[in-house]
């Protein structure tokens, strides 16, 4: 299916993660569809990713920025604006389940909000003039933690709950500009970071099995590729009348009846 993304300038934050991460997978899928990815991330790994895309003949740009720094976000969007003169889509993909719980300091809690939610606000704020011109759309990457809680991660949970609130608020606020706003909700996805976390546990294999058994559809984790495919469809004109939605790419983890979880 041709998603009609060829030549679209897509700003994506947090796409310079480890190869195989959700952000990096979305980046590669955007390139495969002929989009023009504009990556904002603090990790210099992004330079290498963009260089490889350019060698494939794909136009792309990397703006190294700490998204907890308002000035650096503003500067990155300005750089993208000066290079392309347009922005068609913003994908807010930053997310770190940082374990900032009730025992954390005020500073740590606020830093978690800055990373996991405030960066979404600032990226959209600075991209908005060009989004209005293109009648583009916004996609926020969310987490089931913002709906279900998890324990021991107040900063991340508050941030991801806030991201869902912003999704609905922006969908209302920007409907007059014909700008669509949606969120993808992720539950358990087998990423390099997840793999690394499992390896830190004494009983990692047992923990992994117990998690997988709780995912109703096929008792397996969602792949980053499946999440990326859902993202690309949602930002494309194939989803032209979809806005203000929380789209769950989670194998039924959040909503389906627990009676499905039988041995």
C-alpha positions, 0 to 999 in steps of 0.5 A: 500500500502506498501511504502517500508519505513520499516527500513529506517532512516528518519531524521525529524525536527520540529516533536515534536509539539503539538499532531495533528500538521503536524510534529507530524502526519508525525512522527506517520505515519512514525512509522506506516510504520515501518520507523525509525524516528530520530526527531530533535526539541527544544521541550522536548515533543519529548522525550515523543513521542519517548518513546511511539514509543519505547514501541510499539517496534519501533526504534526511537531517539530524539535529542533535538536541537535548529535548529537556532544553527548551532552547535546543528544541527551538533551535532544532525546529528552526534548523529543519524549517530553514532547510525544508521550509515545511513540516508535514508531521510531528512524531513525539517519540521520546520516552524513558521509564526512569523509575522516578517514584514517590521516593524521588526528589522534586528535581528528579520528578520535574526532570522526568516531566520535562523529558517525557511530556514537556518536550512534546509540548515544546516540539509541537509549539515550535513546529506549529506554524509550519504544521498549520501551513501544511495542514499536517498532523501530530502523533504522540507515542504513549504508554499503557503506564499512563492508563494502568499505572505500574508502580515506582515510576510516578514521573513517567506515569504522570508524563504519559497520562499528560501526553494523552491529555495533550493529545485530546486537547490538541485535537480539539484546539487544532481542528479548526486548522485541519490538523489531526492529532492522535496517540499510539499506546504501547504496552509490552514491546520487545526492544533492545532496552527491554532485552537489556532490562530482562538481562539485569534480573536474577530471574529474567527468563521467568519474569519474561515468561510471566509477562508474555503469558499476560498478552492475550493475542498470541502470548507474545510481545508487540514488535517495534515493526508492528508499532512503526507500521501502525504509526505510518498508517496513522500519520498517512492520509489513509487515516484522514478522518481519524483524530483525537484517538488513542490507538492501542498496538498492544495485542489486547494487553490493556483491554481484553478480558483476563479470562483469556489468560489461561494456562 
